[in-house]
């Protein structure tokens, strides 16, 4: 699930305008925030991929 700037702002209890200001005035802070969200998305996608792979393995594994 892609997170919106509005969602990000809510998480930090700031306005979307504040995020835009951080992007312009505090680029390192904004970069760290964006990398954190990207990391969370990667972790979630990895979990989903693992679960799908596990389900496939379970489906096609011959039980002894």
C-alpha positions in Angstrom: 0.0 0.0 0.0 1.4 3.3 -1.0 1.3 5.9 1.7 0.2 9.4 0.9 1.8 12.7 2.0 -1.4 13.3 4.0 -1.0 10.0 5.8 2.7 10.8 6.5 1.7 14.2 7.9 -0.9 12.7 10.2 1.7 10.2 11.6 3.9 13.1 12.5 1.0 15.3 13.7 1.9 18.0 11.2 0.3 19.4 8.1 1.3 18.4 4.5 2.5 21.9 4.1 5.0 21.3 6.9 6.3 18.2 5.1 6.7 20.3 1.9 8.6 22.9 4.0 10.9 20.3 5.4 11.6 19.1 1.9 12.7 22.6 0.9 14.2 23.8 4.2 15.4 20.6 5.9 16.3 18.3 3.0 18.2 15.8 5.2 15.3 15.5 7.6 12.9 15.0 4.8 15.2 12.4 3.2 15.4 10.4 6.4 11.7 10.4 6.7 11.2 9.3 3.1 13.8 6.5 3.5 12.0 5.3 6.7 8.7 5.1 4.9 10.4 3.3 1.9 12.0 0.8 4.3 8.6 0.1 5.9 7.1 -0.5 2.5 9.9 -2.9 1.5 9.6 -4.9 4.7 5.8 -5.2 4.2 6.3 -6.3 0.6 8.9 -8.8 1.7 6.5 -10.3 4.3 3.8 -10.6 1.7 6.2 -12.3 -0.8 7.4 -14.7 1.8 3.8 -15.6 2.8 2.9 -16.2 -0.9 6.0 -18.4 -1.4 5.2 -20.3 1.8 1.6 -20.9 0.7 2.9 -22.2 -2.7 5.3 -24.5 -1.0 2.6 -25.8 1.3 0.3 -26.3 -1.6 2.7 -28.3 -3.7 4.6 -30.2 -1.0 3.8 -33.8 -1.0 3.0 -34.8 2.6 4.6 -38.1 3.7 
